[in-house]
Amino acid sequence: MVTRAVVPPTGAALPAGAALPAGAALPAGAALPAGAALPAGAALPAGAALPAGAALPAGPSDIAVVFGTRPEIIKLAPVIRALGPRARMIWTGQHYDANLAELHFSGVGMAMPVEQLSGVGGTERGEQVVAVLSGLMANLNAHRPRAVVVQGDTNTTNASAQAAYYLGIPVVHVEAGLRSWDRAMPEEINRMIVGVVADLHCCATEGNAEHLRAAGVADDAIVITGNPIVEAIVAMLPGCDDQERLLAAYGVEDGRFVLATIHRPENVDHPRQLATILSSLGDLPWPVVLPLHPRTARRIAEFDLEALAQRLRITPPIDHRSFLGLAARARVLVSDSGGVQEEVTVVKKPLVVVRRSTERPEAVAAGFARMAEASEIVEAVSAMATTVVVDRLKPLPCPFGDGHAGERIAAAAAMLADRPTDSSLRQPTPRPQAAVAVGPVGPVGPVGS
């Protein structure tokens, strides 16, 4: 006898005892009755709430999500929401400006985590890794979670993954498998270390997964989820009226300014390099809005480059929502940020990447981004800011996912956390059933402003 699973229409309730089939999506507005289970691969829509006992069966706050920088806040917010009461947030304070951190937490609708490490921010890289490693090991050992989730390639990511590994706690790496093949980048070393110790690798693209397979990571430990930055941007992008207010506040016109961010050590820690970047930005034919990273601000003062900076519209750091609103109206962006390479593929804007290498070749291959040396900024901006390029990007899909990565990552992390483990033996990580149901992640289409 074949039992037909019941899938409720939009707005309907799932009847008591009915089953939502594996891989199915719970429609917006549909309700799970108390005690019902969200099966492997089923997708919970954004904004939906699970009733008591409905899903993620283990106890509350048993999956630690460790982060310490602005990009980690933004990208892990969808995962934290999808984990619900199981998420236990731990803030390392790698980005040590309290005002900046609070600004970005409030921007994603979250309060600052109660659990915070001390002595991490404002120190050199090695000291940061040691401080996070020792502080987090003490924290996790005192209040042991069932899994630890880390994201990206920061010093926090590196040290947190090691801390969990040494304590025998399963590690979930979000945004796994990125490679620039540039060992001069501190982030590349961080990515490689986490790739060795993680139990579950959540990759944004098939290319990322191939990097891990080539390094010997078992296919059972890899899941292609997409990148949660996609849904984070869709949720945070201001509407047309708010975008107009941002243009007025910054004194710029729609499509007639450049939005820039510069903060990487390779660009700001060397006087000649930073001077070339500031001079090139000042030579562009449009006003340049430059929200100033604290590191960049210190270097401009240290290297006596204020005269070059005065040619630009320097602003204090801005929240992510406002940045996205400006990005959606800029003619072109100039940045050395990895995250901005992803963001432009959602807001459909051209980008000049001021770096030697990139771990996100998908943005370049799709036509959203172009690599450039500091001395090539003016030429590259001129090429990317043409009407032909700007119009061509508008209908292109985003190569980093379909806007449901947070749900997939949370489901996979929960299944890893719930499996029986022997802390004295680290076994190969079985592929979570949620990952099997996901399959290849299709691109997300254009996002309206």
C-alpha positions as CSV (number, residue, x, y, z in Angstrom):
1,M,0.0,0.0,0.0
2,V,1.3,3.5,-0.9
3,T,0.9,6.2,1.6
4,R,0.5,9.6,0.0
5,A,2.2,12.4,1.9
6,V,0.0,15.5,2.6
7,V,1.5,18.8,1.5
8,P,-0.6,21.7,2.6
9,P,-1.3,24.6,0.3
10,T,-0.2,28.1,1.1
11,G,-1.8,29.3,4.4
12,A,-3.1,25.8,5.3
13,A,-2.2,23.8,8.3
14,L,-0.5,20.4,8.1
15,P,-3.0,17.9,9.6
16,A,-2.0,16.0,12.7
17,G,-0.2,12.8,11.7
18,A,0.4,14.0,8.1
19,A,3.9,13.8,6.8
20,L,5.8,16.4,4.9
21,P,7.9,14.5,2.3
22,A,11.7,14.6,2.4
23,G,12.9,17.5,0.3
24,A,9.6,19.3,0.3
25,A,9.2,22.9,1.2
26,L,6.7,24.0,3.8
27,P,4.6,26.7,2.1
28,A,4.5,30.2,3.4
29,G,1.9,30.4,6.2
30,A,1.5,26.7,6.6
31,A,1.7,25.5,10.2
32,L,3.2,22.4,11.7
33,P,1.2,21.0,14.6
34,A,2.9,20.6,18.0
35,G,5.1,17.6,18.0
36,A,5.3,17.2,14.3
37,A,8.8,16.8,12.8
38,L,10.3,18.7,10.0
39,P,11.9,15.9,7.9
40,A,15.3,15.8,6.3
41,G,15.5,18.2,3.4
42,A,12.2,20.0,4.1
43,A,12.6,23.7,3.9
44,L,11.1,26.1,6.4
45,P,10.2,29.5,4.8
46,A,11.7,32.7,6.0
47,G,9.8,34.2,8.9
48,A,8.0,30.9,9.8
49,A,8.1,29.7,13.4
50,L,8.1,26.2,14.6
51,P,5.8,25.2,17.4
52,A,7.1,23.7,20.6
53,G,8.5,20.2,19.9
54,A,8.1,20.6,16.1
55,A,11.7,20.3,14.9
56,L,15.4,20.2,15.8
57,P,14.9,17.7,18.5
58,A,17.8,18.2,20.9
59,G,17.8,20.7,23.7
60,P,18.0,24.5,23.4
61,S,21.3,26.4,22.8
62,D,23.2,23.2,22.0
63,I,24.8,24.3,18.7
64,A,27.4,27.0,19.3
65,V,27.8,29.6,16.6
66,V,31.1,31.4,17.0
67,F,31.9,34.7,15.2
68,G,33.8,37.8,15.7
69,T,33.6,40.1,12.6
70,R,31.0,42.0,10.6
71,P,30.9,39.6,7.6
72,E,30.3,36.7,10.0
73,I,27.4,38.5,11.7
74,I,25.8,39.1,8.3
75,K,26.3,35.7,6.9
76,L,25.5,33.7,10.0
77,A,22.3,35.6,10.8
78,P,20.2,33.4,8.4
79,V,21.7,30.3,9.9
80,I,21.0,31.4,13.5
81,R,17.4,32.2,12.6
82,A,17.0,28.8,11.0
83,L,18.5,27.1,14.1
84,G,16.1,28.9,16.3
85,P,16.5,28.1,20.1
86,R,19.3,25.6,19.3
87,A,21.6,28.4,18.4
88,R,24.1,29.6,21.1
89,M,25.9,32.7,20.0
90,I,29.5,33.3,21.1
91,W,31.2,36.6,20.1
92,T,35.0,36.7,20.1
93,G,35.4,40.4,19.6
94,Q,37.9,40.2,16.8
95,H,36.4,43.3,15.4
96,Y,36.9,45.2,18.6
97,D,35.1,48.4,18.0
98,A,32.1,48.0,20.2
99,N,30.0,50.6,18.4
100,L,30.8,49.0,15.0
101,A,29.8,45.6,16.3
102,E,26.5,46.8,17.9
103,L,25.7,48.6,14.6
104,H,26.0,45.5,12.6
105,F,24.1,43.3,15.1
106,S,21.2,45.7,15.2
107,G,21.3,45.8,11.4
108,V,20.5,42.1,11.2
109,G,17.9,42.4,13.9
110,M,20.0,40.7,16.6
111,A,21.2,41.7,20.0
112,M,24.9,41.4,21.0
113,P,25.6,37.9,22.2
114,V,25.7,37.4,26.0
115,E,28.7,35.2,25.7
116,Q,31.8,37.2,24.7
117,L,35.5,36.5,24.8
118,S,37.9,39.1,26.0
119,G,41.4,40.2,25.0
120,V,41.0,39.3,21.3
121,G,40.4,42.6,19.4
122,G,43.2,45.0,18.6
123,T,46.0,42.4,18.7
124,E,48.2,40.9,16.1
125,R,47.1,37.8,14.1
126,G,49.0,35.2,16.1
127,E,47.9,36.7,19.4
128,Q,44.3,36.8,18.2
129,V,44.4,33.1,17.3
130,V,45.9,32.2,20.7
131,A,43.4,34.3,22.6
132,V,40.4,32.8,20.8
133,L,41.8,29.3,21.0
134,S,42.4,29.4,24.8
135,G,39.3,31.4,25.7
136,L,37.0,29.4,23.6
137,M,38.4,26.0,24.8
138,A,37.6,27.1,28.3
139,N,34.2,28.3,27.4
140,L,33.2,25.1,25.4
141,N,34.7,22.8,27.9
142,A,32.6,24.4,30.7
143,H,29.4,24.4,28.6
144,R,29.9,21.7,26.0
145,P,27.7,22.1,22.8
146,R,26.8,19.3,20.4
147,A,28.4,21.1,17.5
148,V,30.2,24.3,16.7
149,V,29.4,26.3,13.6
150,V,32.1,28.7,12.1
151,Q,32.0,30.8,8.9
152,G,34.5,31.9,6.4
153,D,38.2,32.5,6.8
154,T,38.8,34.9,9.7
155,N,41.2,34.4,12.7
156,T,38.1,33.6,14.7
157,T,37.1,30.9,12.3
158,N,40.5,29.3,12.4
159,A,40.9,29.3,16.1
160,S,37.3,28.3,16.9
161,A,37.4,25.3,14.6
162,Q,40.7,24.2,16.2
163,A,39.2,24.7,19.7
164,A,36.2,22.5,18.9
165,Y,38.3,19.9,17.2
166,Y,40.7,19.6,20.2
167,L,37.7,19.0,22.5
168,G,36.2,16.4,20.2
169,I,33.2,18.6,19.2
170,P,32.0,18.3,15.6
171,V,32.8,21.4,13.5
172,V,30.6,22.8,10.8
173,H,32.3,25.1,8.3
174,V,30.0,27.6,6.5
175,E,31.4,28.9,3.2
176,A,33.8,26.0,2.9
177,G,36.2,25.2,0.0
178,L,37.1,28.7,-1.1
179,R,40.7,28.9,-2.4
180,S,42.7,31.8,-3.8
181,W,45.9,29.7,-4.1
182,D,47.7,32.7,-2.6
183,R,49.5,31.7,0.6
184,A,50.4,35.4,1.2
185,M,46.8,35.9,2.2
186,P,46.2,35.2,5.9
187,E,42.7,34.2,5.0
188,E,43.9,31.4,2.7
189,I,45.9,29.8,5.6
190,N,42.8,30.1,7.8
191,R,40.6,28.4,5.2
192,M,43.1,25.6,4.7
193,I,43.4,24.9,8.5
194,V,39.6,24.8,8.9
195,G,39.3,22.5,5.9
196,V,41.5,20.0,7.7
197,V,39.6,19.9,11.0
198,A,36.0,20.5,10.0
199,D,33.5,17.5,10.1
200,L,30.9,19.1,7.8
201,H,31.8,21.4,4.9
202,C,29.0,23.6,3.7
203,C,30.0,24.9,0.2
204,A,28.4,27.7,-1.7
205,T,29.2,26.3,-5.1
206,E,30.3,23.1,-6.9
207,G,33.7,24.7,-7.5
208,N,34.2,25.1,-3.8
209,A,33.3,21.4,-3.3
210,E,35.8,20.4,-6.0
211,H,38.6,22.1,-4.2
212,L,37.9,20.1,-1.1
213,R,37.6,16.8,-3.0
214,A,40.9,17.5,-4.6
215,A,42.4,18.0,-1.1
216,G,41.1,14.6,0.0
217,V,38.0,15.6,1.8
218,A,35.5,12.7,1.7
219,D,32.4,13.4,-0.4
220,D,30.3,12.3,2.6
221,A,31.5,15.4,4.5
222,I,30.6,17.9,1.8
223,V,27.2,19.5,1.2
224,I,26.5,22.2,-1.4
225,T,24.1,24.7,0.3
226,G,24.6,28.0,-1.4
227,N,25.9,31.0,0.5
228,P,23.6,32.6,3.2
229,I,24.7,36.1,2.0
230,V,22.1,35.8,-0.7
231,E,19.1,35.7,1.6
232,A,20.8,38.1,4.0
233,I,21.0,40.7,1.2
234,V,17.4,40.0,0.0
235,A,16.1,40.5,3.5
236,M,18.2,43.7,4.2
237,L,18.1,45.6,0.9
238,P,16.3,48.9,1.4
239,G,13.3,49.7,-0.8
240,C,13.2,52.5,-3.3
241,D,12.1,55.2,-0.9
242,D,14.8,54.4,1.6
243,Q,17.4,54.2,-1.2
244,E,16.3,57.7,-2.3
245,R,16.8,59.0,1.3
246,L,20.3,57.5,1.4
247,L,21.2,59.2,-1.9
248,A,20.0,62.5,-0.4
249,A,21.9,61.9,2.9
250,Y,25.2,61.2,1.1
251,G,24.7,64.0,-1.5
252,V,25.0,61.7,-4.5
253,E,22.8,61.0,-7.6
254,D,21.5,57.7,-8.8
255,G,24.0,55.9,-11.0
256,R,26.5,58.9,-10.8
257,F,28.8,57.9,-8.0
258,V,31.3,55.2,-7.0
259,L,31.1,53.2,-3.7
260,A,34.4,52.0,-2.4
261,T,35.8,50.0,0.5
262,I,39.5,49.4,1.2
263,H,40.8,47.6,4.2
264,R,43.0,44.6,3.4
265,P,46.5,44.7,4.8
266,E,48.0,44.2,1.4
267,N,46.4,47.5,0.4
268,V,46.5,49.7,3.5
269,D,49.6,48.6,5.4
270,H,52.0,49.9,2.7
271,P,52.3,53.7,2.2
272,R,52.9,53.6,-1.5
273,Q,50.1,51.1,-2.2
274,L,47.5,53.0,-0.1
275,A,48.6,56.4,-1.7
276,T,48.1,54.9,-5.2
277,I,44.6,53.6,-4.3
278,L,43.5,56.9,-2.8
279,S,45.0,58.9,-5.7
280,S,43.3,56.6,-8.3
281,L,40.0,56.9,-6.6
282,G,40.3,60.7,-6.6
283,D,41.0,60.7,-10.3
284,L,37.7,59.0,-11.2
285,P,35.1,61.1,-13.0
286,W,32.4,60.6,-10.3
287,P,32.2,61.3,-6.6
288,V,33.6,58.4,-4.5
289,V,31.9,57.5,-1.3
290,L,34.4,55.7,1.0
291,P,33.1,54.4,4.3
292,L,36.4,54.2,6.2
293,H,37.4,51.0,8.0
294,P,39.2,51.7,11.3
295,R,42.4,50.0,10.0
296,T,42.4,52.2,6.9
297,A,41.7,55.4,8.9
298,R,44.7,54.6,11.2
299,R,47.0,54.0,8.2
300,I,45.9,57.3,6.4
301,A,46.9,59.2,9.5
302,E,50.1,57.2,10.1
303,F,51.3,57.7,6.5
304,D,50.2,61.4,6.3
305,L,47.8,60.8,3.4
306,E,45.0,63.1,4.6
307,A,45.4,65.3,1.5
308,L,44.7,62.4,-0.8
309,A,41.7,61.3,1.3
310,Q,40.2,64.7,1.2
311,R,39.5,64.3,-2.5
312,L,37.0,61.6,-1.5
313,R,33.7,61.6,0.4
314,I,35.0,59.9,3.5
315,T,32.3,58.6,5.9
316,P,32.4,56.7,9.1
317,P,31.6,52.9,8.9
318,I,28.0,52.4,7.9
319,D,25.6,49.6,8.7
320,H,25.2,46.8,6.1
321,R,21.6,47.8,5.1
322,S,22.7,51.3,4.2
323,F,25.7,50.0,2.3
324,L,23.5,47.7,0.3
325,G,21.2,50.6,-0.5
326,L,24.0,52.7,-1.7
327,A,25.5,49.8,-3.7
328,A,22.2,49.3,-5.5
329,R,22.3,52.9,-6.8
330,A,26.1,53.2,-7.4
331,R,27.5,53.3,-11.0
332,V,30.2,50.9,-10.0
333,L,31.9,49.6,-6.9
334,V,35.6,49.4,-6.0
335,S,36.6,47.1,-3.2
336,D,39.1,44.6,-1.9
337,S,36.4,42.8,0.1
338,G,35.5,39.2,-0.5
339,G,32.0,39.8,0.7
340,V,31.4,42.7,-1.7
341,Q,32.3,40.3,-4.6
342,E,29.2,38.2,-3.6
343,E,27.0,41.2,-2.8
344,V,27.3,42.8,-6.3
345,T,26.0,39.6,-7.8
346,V,22.7,40.1,-5.9
347,V,22.3,43.8,-6.4
348,K,23.5,43.5,-10.0
349,K,26.3,46.1,-10.1
350,P,29.8,46.0,-11.6
351,L,32.8,45.8,-9.3
352,V,36.5,46.4,-9.6
353,V,38.4,44.1,-7.2
354,V,41.7,45.7,-6.0
355,R,43.6,42.5,-5.2
356,R,46.2,40.2,-6.5
357,S,43.9,37.1,-6.3
358,T,40.4,36.1,-5.5
359,E,38.8,33.1,-3.8
360,R,35.5,33.9,-5.5
361,P,36.2,33.5,-9.3
362,E,32.5,32.9,-9.8
363,A,31.9,36.7,-9.7
364,V,34.6,37.3,-12.2
365,A,33.5,34.5,-14.5
366,A,29.9,35.7,-14.5
367,G,31.0,39.2,-15.5
368,F,30.2,41.0,-12.3
369,A,33.8,41.6,-11.2
370,R,37.1,42.5,-12.7
371,M,40.5,42.2,-11.0
372,A,42.8,45.2,-11.0
373,E,46.1,46.4,-9.5
374,A,46.0,49.7,-7.7
375,S,47.5,51.5,-10.7
376,E,44.8,50.1,-12.9
377,I,41.8,51.3,-11.0
378,V,40.9,54.2,-13.3
379,E,41.1,52.0,-16.5
380,A,39.2,49.2,-14.9
381,V,36.4,51.4,-13.6
382,S,36.0,53.0,-17.0
383,A,35.6,49.6,-18.6
384,M,33.1,48.3,-16.0
385,A,31.0,51.4,-15.8
386,T,29.8,51.5,-19.4
387,T,26.1,51.4,-20.1
388,V,26.6,48.1,-22.0
389,V,28.1,46.4,-18.9
390,V,25.7,47.9,-16.4
391,D,22.7,46.8,-18.5
392,R,24.1,43.3,-19.2
393,L,24.4,42.5,-15.5
394,K,20.8,43.3,-14.6
395,P,19.2,40.0,-15.7
396,L,22.1,37.7,-14.7
397,P,21.5,35.1,-12.0
398,C,23.6,35.1,-8.8
399,P,26.2,32.3,-8.9
400,F,26.2,31.9,-5.1
401,G,22.8,30.3,-4.5
402,D,19.0,30.6,-4.4
403,G,18.4,32.3,-1.1
404,H,17.8,29.2,1.1
405,A,21.3,28.4,2.3
406,G,20.6,29.3,5.9
407,E,17.9,26.7,6.1
408,R,20.0,24.0,4.5
409,I,23.0,24.7,6.7
410,A,20.9,24.7,9.9
411,A,19.3,21.3,8.9
412,A,22.7,19.8,8.2
413,A,24.3,21.1,11.3
414,A,21.4,19.8,13.4
415,M,21.6,16.3,11.9
416,L,25.4,16.3,12.6
417,A,24.8,17.4,16.2
418,D,22.2,14.8,16.8
419,R,24.1,11.8,15.5
420,P,25.5,9.4,18.2
421,T,29.2,10.1,18.7
422,D,32.2,8.7,20.5
423,S,34.3,11.7,21.6
424,S,37.4,9.5,21.7
425,L,37.1,8.6,18.0
426,R,36.4,11.0,15.2
427,Q,34.7,8.9,12.5
428,P,34.2,10.1,8.9
429,T,31.2,12.4,8.8
430,P,28.2,10.7,7.2
431,R,26.4,12.9,4.7
432,P,23.3,14.4,6.3
433,Q,20.1,13.5,4.6
434,A,19.2,17.1,4.3
435,A,22.2,17.5,2.0
436,V,21.1,14.7,-0.3
437,A,17.7,16.4,-0.7
438,V,19.3,19.7,-1.6
439,G,21.3,18.7,-4.6
440,P,23.0,21.3,-6.8
441,V,21.9,24.8,-5.8
442,G,20.5,26.8,-8.6
443,P,21.2,30.5,-9.0
444,V,19.0,33.2,-7.6
445,G,17.5,35.7,-10.1
446,P,17.5,39.5,-10.1
447,V,16.6,41.3,-6.9
448,G,14.4,44.4,-7.4
449,S,15.3,47.6,-5.7
